[in-house]
């Protein structure tokens, strides 16, 4: 459960920062001054970015949990070495 809430917080933060970045540095206008299509484009791009960051962050944790549940490794150290996090 901790991984899910951590990833959710990272995705939310990434989304909000992406929206701010796109309006300030790419479009260079306030949200209110943009058309609905531009606002939708910013939202979609920020959502895509947030989803990519979330999957990048959650993938190692998902691999660890899957290895522990499938009994491919008996301990956390064996799991980390199997997915090459610890050598």
C-alpha positions in Angstrom: 0.0 0.0 0.0 2.9 2.3 0.7 4.2 2.0 -2.8 0.8 2.9 -4.3 0.4 6.1 -2.2 4.0 7.1 -2.9 3.6 6.7 -6.6 0.3 8.5 -6.5 1.9 11.5 -4.8 4.8 11.5 -7.2 2.4 11.4 -10.2 0.2 14.2 -8.8 3.2 16.4 -8.1 4.6 15.6 -11.6 1.3 16.5 -13.2 1.0 19.8 -11.4 4.6 20.8 -12.1 4.2 19.8 -15.8 1.1 21.9 -16.2 2.9 24.9 -14.6 6.0 24.3 -16.8 4.0 24.1 -20.0 2.0 27.2 -19.3 5.0 29.3 -18.2 7.7 28.1 -20.6 6.0 26.6 -23.6 2.8 28.4 -24.2 3.8 31.5 -22.3 0.2 32.5 -21.5 -2.1 32.1 -18.5 -4.5 29.1 -18.5 -7.4 31.5 -18.7 -6.1 33.1 -21.9 -5.8 29.7 -23.7 -8.5 28.0 -25.8 -10.2 24.8 -24.6 -8.2 22.8 -27.1 -4.9 24.2 -25.8 -5.9 23.5 -22.2 -6.8 20.0 -23.2 -3.5 19.5 -24.9 -1.6 20.8 -21.8 -3.7 18.4 -19.6 -3.0 15.4 -21.9 0.7 16.1 -22.1 1.0 16.6 -18.4 -0.9 13.4 -17.7 1.2 11.5 -20.1 4.4 12.8 -18.4 3.0 12.0 -14.9 2.1 8.5 -16.0 5.5 7.9 -17.5 7.2 9.1 -14.3 4.9 6.9 -12.2 5.6 3.8 -14.1 9.3 4.5 -14.1 9.2 4.8 -10.3 6.9 1.9 -9.6 8.5 -0.7 -11.9 11.4 -1.7 -9.5 9.1 -2.0 -6.6 6.6 -4.1 -8.6 9.5 -6.4 -9.7 10.6 -6.9 -6.1 7.0 -7.7 -4.9 6.4 -10.1 -7.8 9.7 -12.0 -7.1 8.9 -12.3 -3.4 5.3 -13.6 -4.1 6.3 -16.0 -6.8 9.0 -17.5 -4.5 11.7 -17.0 -7.0 13.8 -15.7 -4.1 13.6 -16.4 -0.4 14.9 -13.0 0.8 15.0 -9.4 -0.2 18.7 -9.5 -0.8 18.3 -12.4 -3.3 15.5 -10.5 -5.0 17.6 -7.3 -5.3 20.5 -9.2 -6.7 18.2 -11.1 -9.2 16.9 -7.9 -10.7 20.4 -6.4 -10.5 19.8 -3.6 -8.1 22.5 -5.0 -5.7 25.4 -6.8 -7.2 
